[in-house]
Each structure stands twice: as structure tokens, then as C-alpha cells.
Amino acid sequence: YSLNDSEALTAIGNITLRPGVQFEFMYNRQWTQEQFRPYVGGPRQNLWDATVQYFQFGGLGYVDAGVAEPFAVATIGWTDYNVGVPTVMGETKVPSTLGLGTKIFPNQRVGARLGGRLMMTFIETAVGLGCGTGGCSGGFYGWGVLQGSLSGGVVVGF
């Protein structure tokens, strides 16, 4: 199964905690179609319309370099997958995101934001821990959906 590439609507809010560090909230909604490929290299079949929503909270670190502010962001939250079929239930999963970009402020109140994100939603996860006479060992296993996003928008400061 996979999702078609499509446009998304994103809203981001930041609260400055101290110089160089901000709390960030991100909402992202994508309207797309889910696809099925019966075998590797086989034809893709569109199954149904789908909506993917990300709700993310985290931190943004930036460097004040005058007009431009390069930044890195890391967030965690939840993702809602909903399909347009009454007999198929939607799912809520745990994603995390990593991103890089820059904010450009020609004046103190209005600017532009350009950035890219990798959004990883964990579908299945497992954690193990074992101890014996030689010590303890642990491990993590998981797989999921990886999506990329490139965005640009207007920044308004208050």
C-alpha cells in the first residue's frame, strides 16, 4: 500500500522560549488516494480517497543571522489516517518529524519561511529487554510510513 503524492495544507505556530529556542506546533492535512500494488513492479491501483492529518509538537532551534534565521526542528505527535470508505476504520498512529529550513525577515513583523521535513509515522513497533549473568541488552524494532514535505509560506510575528 502507498499514498499518492499530493498537495497539503500546513499551519505552524511558534512561541519563543528563549533566544534561539522556540516551541513549535504544526498541523498538516493532505488529501490523497491510497494505492495498492499486488506485487513488486506490478501496476498501481487506486483504492480510495484518503486524508492524512499530522498534529505535531516539539522544539525549533535557530541561529539569528540578521535577515535570515536558519533553523532545525524536531517534533512528535499523532497522525490520523482516514479513508473515504464507510466500512474501513481510520487509524491514529505516533509520528515524529525532523526538518531544516530558514526564516527570512526583511522587517521585524513579516517574513517568509522555507523548509523541508521528513515525517515518520510508526505503524508497528516492539521493544525488548533481556538480562542474564553477562549483563542486560535491549532492542527496538519498528517500521512505518516515511513522507517528505517541502514548504514555503508567510511568517507574521506578534
N, C-alpha and C positions, 0 to 999 in steps of 0.2 A: 504494500500500500504506500502511496505517496500523495503529496498535495501539489496541485498546480501552482506555478509561480503567478502571483497576482499583486495588485496594489494593496496597501494597508493604510489605515489612519492611525496616527500616533499623537498622543498628548503627553508632555513631560513637564513635571514641576520640580523645582529645586529650592531648598532652604539652606542658606549659608549657616554652617555650624561654627566655623572659624575661618580665617583667611586660608584659602587653598583647599578647603574641605566642605562639601555640600551633601545633604541628604537628598536623594532623588526618588521620585515616584514616576513610573511610566505605565501608561495604558496603551495597548496596541491591539487593533482589531483588523483582521484580514478576512475578506470574502473570497472564497476559492472553491475548487472542486476536489474531491478525493478521487484518486485513481487506483486502479488495480492492474498489476502486470502478472499474468498467470505463470510465467517462467522468465528467467533471465534472458533479455534480448527480445522478449515477446512484445506484442502490441499493447499499448496502454489503453485501458478502457475507463472512461469517466463513469463513476458510480453514482455520485450525488453531490449536491451543493453542500458546502461546509463553511462554518465560521470558526475562526481561531481567535481567542482573546487572551492577551497576556496582561497580568496585573503584577507589577514588579516594584520592589522597594530595595534601596541599597545606598551605596556611597559613591560619590564622584570626587576625584582629586584633580585639581587643575593647577596650572602654573600661570600666574599673571605676568604676561609678557608684553604689556602695553595694550595695543588694539586687539591682539589675538590672545586667546586663552586655550592652549592645548589641554585636553583632559583625557582621563581614563575612568571608566565606570564599571562597577560590578554590582549586580542585583540578584535577588532571589524572590520568589513569589509563587503564584499559581497560574495555570493555563486552563482555560475551558475550551474543549473541542466539542462543537455541536454540529450535527448533520441535519439536513432537511428531510429526514425520513421519520415519520411518527413512530415506527416500530424499533428504531435504533436509538438507544440512550446515549447522551453525551457523556464525556468523561472530564474529570478535573485531575490534573497532574502537577507535579512540582518541577518548575524550570529554574534555570539560572542563566544569567547573561553576562557577557564581557563585551566592552566596547571601547573605542577610541574615537577621538574627533577634535574639533576646535570650535570655540565660540569667537565670533568676530564682533567687536563693539566699536563702531565709529563714534558713538557718543555713550553716555552713561546709562541710558534707558532702553535703547532699541538696538538690536543687532541681529546676527544670523548664526545659526548652529548647523554644522555639517558633521556627520558622524556615521560610523558603521558599528554594527553589533552582531555577535554570534549568540543565538538563543538556543539553549539545550534543554529540552524537556525530557525528563527521565520517565520512561514507560515502565520498566521493570528494574528493580534494584534488590540487592541482597548484601548483607553484612555478616561476616563470620569472625569468631574469636575462639581460639583454642589454646589451652595451656597444658603443659606436661612437665616432665622432670628437667627438660632442657630450656624451659622458658615459655614465653607466650608468643603467639603470632596472630595476626588479624588480616582480614582482606575485605575488599569491597568489589562488587561486580554490578554493572548496570549498563543498560543500553537505552537508546531513545531517539528522539527526532531532533536533528540539528537544522536550524534555519538561519539564514543570513539576512541582514537588513542594512540598506544604505538609505540615509535620510538627510533631509535639509529642511530648515524652517526658520521662522521668525522668532527671536527672543525678545521678550518685553520684561524689563526689570522694574521692580517696585521699591 
